[in-house]
Amino acid sequence: MSEAVADDERSQWDLVYRPRRLIIWSCVAAVVVVAIHATFGYLLNKANFALFGHVFNFGDNGVRNIGDTDQWSILLIGVLEAGAILLLTRPRLRVGSRGVGVRNLIGERFFDWDEIVGISYPEKGWSAWLEFPMDEHIPVLAVRSADGEAAVAAMESFRDLQQRYTSARVDDA
């Protein structure tokens, strides 16, 4: 995507919020998972392993037919698990004059302002809810309690923008 299109896309949103801690911890967890799988894949058919001048003897593991394919498969499983963990870096909340865009793990959903009642934080939970009429809601995984003051500021900004845009629609009608 060109920079001009990206700038134009960013300019139509007044608030774009992504979880800070979730992104950091997801990346760390993905690296750890790949490192663990790479280590165990490497050690899968090793009876002796030297590390910093010390020789570790694991003894005979009794398996004779483990090959390179098995080792690479364990690493590939780790990469797939890391990819699943990295899905946690996707949540995003976007708010603009046209409405609200909520992207959780897989896809993004867009809602017009006339569909939305508000945003709240449930008493027991770790992410905010986007509320709709008749007690319906969807989770907003981007606004999480772990982000502390940043999440509170995002909810306040959302409520300010909701008030501005819903009152503008009422005035236009």
Disulfide bonds with the S-S distance in Angstrom:
none
